[in-house]
């Protein structure tokens, strides 16, 4: 099989139960060899349970898990071609950095001799840009350096799959951004499959080739970051990835790929149907999602070249550096969020709290989808 078409991870109808609680409910997915894949969802959605079944810390109640094409039912964690980086690093405080990295090499078959272990530990340290730190103890390192040591320890065994369980959650925002770039660099250099579990959408969007959105033990949608943002399959995904203005209602009719929605406010909205979700039918409930950057804003009475226009007042103005975010209370739909770039046709005006304004968007800027 061509490596570009090979899969390092495959789940076939996998179910995991803890007593009467079903944590994972019939998962079917594959992760392409050499990909950076993320599982994204809120707490309790099943993403960590999924990761633990890949690692071998948990066994499925039903179904089959395959790693590099081989079924691994009953194979213990230390016999699987995977390593894991944990949120809290789990470094041994009494061992040096080099000894921490080489620890797992003791259990390889055949076991490398001491000289080979030192050489491999040094190579791993160089890979994470910590050459010369081998003699230090973990407490002598910063949080970011400890995270790099944990990565080096996981990579020294050259696993088929590297699992990352919220590895950056303990770092501050600036260091987290730096480590995101470091993880991407490492993944490209070593070329192995990385699987990240996180609840941080920005983290997943910035690093992943593909993302699985999970909810209630199910995968709701798997796609590239761009596809998830631009063509979400459902209201849940549109609301979870980024921010959307969501206008609910009843489908009045479907004209080809365009859906006409009657809202509770008595207005009709019309937008293309998302290509990734189930088809909407007349009389079904649905919504139209419009991203804040696609909504325009102007002073009340000024010209606003948009097909849908609503009057309202500014409830909040939030400065975001390259953007200004307005939250405008409208009579028809409550709060509508607008994001205006600092450089742009509408960037000149600054609307204060309480200012009367109008907001609007073009029908083609929205996307109709199910709930």
C-alpha positions in Angstrom: 0.0 0.0 0.0 1.2 3.5 -0.8 2.3 5.2 2.4 0.0 8.2 1.5 -2.9 5.8 1.6 -1.9 3.8 4.6 -3.5 4.3 8.0 -1.7 4.1 11.4 -4.9 4.1 13.4 -8.3 2.5 12.6 -11.4 2.1 14.8 -14.1 -0.3 13.7 -17.4 0.0 15.5 -15.7 0.6 18.8 -17.8 0.9 22.0 -16.5 1.5 25.5 -18.6 1.1 28.6 -17.9 1.7 32.2 -20.7 -0.1 33.9 -24.0 1.4 32.7 -22.2 4.5 31.2 -21.3 4.3 27.5 -18.3 6.6 27.1 -17.7 5.8 23.4 -20.5 4.8 21.1 -19.7 3.0 17.9 -16.6 4.9 16.7 -15.5 4.4 13.1 -12.5 6.4 11.9 -9.0 6.2 10.4 -5.9 8.4 10.8 -3.6 8.5 7.8 0.1 7.7 8.3 2.2 10.7 9.0 -0.8 13.0 9.8 -1.3 15.4 12.7 -4.8 14.5 13.9 -6.8 16.0 16.8 -9.8 15.0 18.8 -11.6 18.1 20.0 -14.6 18.4 22.3 -15.8 19.5 25.7 -15.2 17.5 28.9 -16.9 14.1 28.9 -17.2 13.8 25.2 -15.1 10.6 25.0 -11.9 12.0 23.5 -9.6 10.9 26.3 -11.2 7.5 26.4 -10.5 7.2 22.7 -6.9 8.1 23.2 -6.5 5.6 26.1 -7.8 2.8 23.8 -5.2 3.7 21.2 -2.5 3.6 23.9 -3.7 0.3 25.4 -4.6 1.7 28.8 -8.2 0.8 28.1 -9.7 -2.1 26.0 -12.8 -1.6 23.9 -16.1 -3.3 25.2 -16.9 -4.0 21.5 -15.3 -3.4 18.2 -11.7 -3.5 16.9 -8.7 -1.2 17.2 -5.9 -1.5 14.6 -2.5 0.1 14.7 -0.4 0.1 11.5 -2.9 -2.4 10.1 -2.6 -4.9 13.0 -5.4 -5.6 15.4 -4.2 -4.9 19.0 -7.0 -6.5 21.1 -5.4 -7.5 24.4 -2.0 -6.1 23.5 -0.7 -4.2 26.6 0.4 -0.6 26.4 4.1 -1.3 26.7 3.9 -3.7 23.7 2.2 -1.2 21.4 4.1 0.9 18.9 2.9 4.1 20.6 4.1 6.5 23.2 2.2 9.2 25.1 3.0 12.7 26.3 0.9 13.6 29.4 -0.4 17.0 30.5 1.7 16.9 33.7 4.9 15.5 32.1 5.4 12.7 34.6 9.2 13.1 34.8 11.1 11.2 37.5 12.5 14.0 39.8 15.4 11.8 41.1 16.7 11.1 37.6 18.6 13.5 35.3 17.1 14.7 32.1 19.2 12.2 30.1 18.2 9.3 32.4 14.5 10.3 32.1 14.8 10.2 28.3 16.6 6.9 28.3 14.3 5.2 30.8 12.1 3.6 28.2 15.0 2.2 26.3 15.7 -0.2 29.1 12.5 -2.1 28.1 13.3 -2.4 24.4 14.0 -5.8 22.9 16.8 -6.1 22.2 17.9 -3.6 24.9 20.6 -1.0 23.7 23.8 -1.0 25.7 24.6 2.0 27.9 26.6 3.8 25.3 23.8 3.5 22.8 21.3 4.7 25.3 23.4 7.8 26.0 23.8 8.5 22.3 20.0 8.1 21.6 19.2 10.3 24.5 21.6 13.0 23.2 20.0 12.7 19.7 16.5 13.1 21.3 17.7 16.2 23.2 19.1 17.7 20.1 15.8 17.1 18.3 13.9 19.2 20.9 16.7 21.8 21.0 17.9 21.0 24.5 21.5 19.8 23.7 23.7 20.1 26.8 20.8 19.8 29.3 21.2 16.1 29.9 22.9 16.3 33.3 20.2 18.6 34.8 17.4 17.5 37.0 13.8 18.2 36.0 13.3 20.8 38.8 16.1 22.9 37.3 14.1 23.4 34.0 11.3 25.7 33.1 7.8 24.4 32.3 8.5 24.6 28.6 11.8 22.8 28.9 10.2 20.0 31.0 7.6 19.6 28.2 10.4 19.3 25.7 12.0 16.6 27.8 8.7 14.7 27.9 8.5 14.9 24.1 12.1 13.7 23.8 11.4 10.7 26.1 8.4 9.8 24.0 10.2 10.1 20.7 13.4 8.3 21.6 11.8 4.9 21.1 10.7 6.0 17.5 7.0 5.1 18.0 4.6 4.6 15.1 2.2 6.9 16.8 2.8 9.7 19.3 -0.2 10.5 21.6 -0.6 13.9 23.1 -3.0 14.2 26.0 -3.6 18.0 26.4 0.2 18.4 26.6 0.2 22.2 26.6 -2.6 22.9 29.1 -0.2 23.7 32.0 1.7 26.3 30.1 1.0 30.1 29.9 -0.4 31.5 26.7 2.8 32.8 25.2 4.7 29.5 25.9 1.8 27.5 24.6 2.0 29.3 21.2 5.8 28.6 21.1 5.2 24.9 21.9 2.6 24.6 19.2 5.2 25.7 16.6 7.7 23.3 18.2 5.3 20.4 18.0 4.6 21.1 14.3 8.3 21.3 13.6 8.9 18.0 15.3 6.1 16.3 13.6 7.3 17.4 10.2 10.9 16.4 11.0 10.2 12.9 12.4 7.3 12.2 10.0 5.3 10.0 12.4 1.6 10.2 13.2 0.7 12.6 16.0 -2.7 12.4 17.7 -3.7 15.3 20.0 -6.5 15.4 22.5 -7.6 18.9 23.5 -10.6 21.1 24.4 -8.8 24.1 23.0 -10.1 24.8 19.5 -7.4 27.3 18.6 -4.7 24.7 19.5 -6.4 22.1 17.3 -7.0 24.5 14.4 -3.5 25.8 14.3 -1.7 22.4 14.3 -3.9 19.7 12.8 -4.1 18.2 9.3 -7.5 16.8 10.4 -9.8 17.2 13.4 -12.6 15.0 14.8 -15.3 16.9 16.7 -16.7 14.7 19.4 -19.9 14.9 21.4 -21.5 12.3 23.7 -19.1 9.6 22.7 -19.7 10.1 19.0 -17.7 11.8 16.2 -19.9 14.5 14.9 -17.6 15.6 12.0 -14.1 14.9 10.8 -12.5 17.3 8.4 -9.6 19.7 7.8 -9.5 22.8 10.0 -10.5 24.9 7.0 -13.5 22.7 6.1 -14.7 22.6 9.7 -14.7 26.4 9.9 -16.1 27.1 6.4 -18.6 24.2 6.0 -19.6 22.9 9.5 -22.0 19.9 9.3 -24.4 21.0 12.1 -25.2 23.8 14.5 -23.1 22.1 17.1 -20.0 22.3 15.0 -20.6 25.8 13.8 -21.0 26.9 17.4 -18.0 24.9 18.7 -15.5 25.9 16.1 -14.9 29.7 16.2 -18.0 31.9 16.7 -21.2 32.1 14.7 -24.4 34.0 14.6 -27.0 31.3 14.7 -30.6 32.1 13.4 -33.0 29.3 14.1 -36.3 28.5 12.5 -38.5 26.2 10.4 -37.5 25.3 6.8 -40.2 26.8 4.6 -38.9 25.4 1.3 -35.7 24.1 -0.3 -34.8 25.4 -3.8 -32.0 23.3 -5.0 -29.1 23.9 -2.7 -30.7 27.0 -1.2 -32.8 26.8 2.0 -35.5 29.3 2.9 -36.0 29.5 6.7 -38.9 31.1 8.5 -37.6 32.5 11.9 -39.6 33.1 15.1 -39.1 36.8 14.5 -41.3 36.6 11.4 -38.4 37.1 9.0 -37.4 34.8 6.1 -33.7 34.1 5.6 -32.3 32.3 2.6 -28.9 30.7 2.4 -27.0 27.8 0.7 -27.2 24.5 2.5 -24.0 23.1 4.0 -22.6 20.4 1.8 -21.3 18.3 4.7 -24.5 17.7 6.8 -27.8 15.9 6.3 -30.2 17.4 3.7 -32.8 19.7 5.2 -36.5 19.0 4.4 -39.5 21.4 4.5 -41.0 21.8 7.9 -37.9 20.5 9.7 -36.1 22.7 12.2 -32.8 24.2 11.2 -30.6 27.3 11.5 -28.5 29.6 9.4 -25.0 30.3 10.6 -23.2 33.6 9.7 -19.6 34.1 10.9 -19.0 37.5 12.6 -16.4 38.6 10.0 -19.0 38.3 7.3 -21.4 40.8 9.0 -21.2 44.5 8.3 -22.0 47.4 10.6 -22.9 51.0 9.9 -24.4 53.9 11.7 -28.2 54.0 11.8 -29.4 55.7 8.6 -26.1 55.3 6.8 -25.8 53.1 3.7 -25.1 49.5 4.3 -24.8 47.4 1.2 -26.1 44.1 2.5 -29.2 42.1 1.6 -30.3 41.5 5.2 -30.2 44.6 7.4 -31.2 44.9 11.1 -31.4 47.9 13.4 -29.9 47.7 16.9 -27.7 49.3 19.5 -24.1 48.5 20.5 -24.1 46.5 23.7 -20.3 45.8 23.8 -17.2 46.9 21.9 -14.2 44.7 22.4 -10.7 45.7 21.1 -8.8 42.6 19.8 -5.8 44.2 18.3 -6.2 43.5 14.6 -10.0 43.4 15.0 -12.8 45.2 16.8 -15.7 43.1 17.9 -19.1 44.6 18.3 -22.0 42.8 20.0 -25.1 44.5 18.8 -28.5 43.9 20.4 -31.2 43.7 17.7 -35.0 43.5 18.1 -35.3 40.6 15.7 -32.6 38.2 16.8 -31.1 39.5 20.1 -27.3 39.7 20.1 -25.5 39.8 16.7 -21.7 39.6 16.8 -19.7 41.6 14.2 -15.9 41.6 13.7 -14.4 44.5 11.8 -10.7 44.4 10.8 -8.6 47.5 11.6 -7.8 47.9 7.9 -11.0 47.7 5.8 -13.9 49.5 4.3 -15.7 49.7 7.6 -12.7 50.2 9.9 -12.9 54.0 10.1 -16.0 54.1 12.3 -15.8 53.4 16.0 -19.2 52.8 17.6 -19.5 53.3 21.4 -21.7 51.6 23.8 -25.4 52.4 23.2 -24.8 53.8 19.7 -27.7 53.2 17.3 -26.4 51.1 14.4 -27.4 48.7 11.7 -25.9 45.3 11.0 -26.3 43.2 7.9 -25.0 40.4 5.7 -25.6 38.9 2.3 -27.7 35.8 2.0 -24.8 33.9 0.3 -22.6 34.6 3.4 -24.8 32.3 5.6 -24.9 28.5 5.7 -28.1 26.5 6.4 -27.8 23.4 8.5 -29.6 21.1 10.9 -29.5 21.2 14.6 
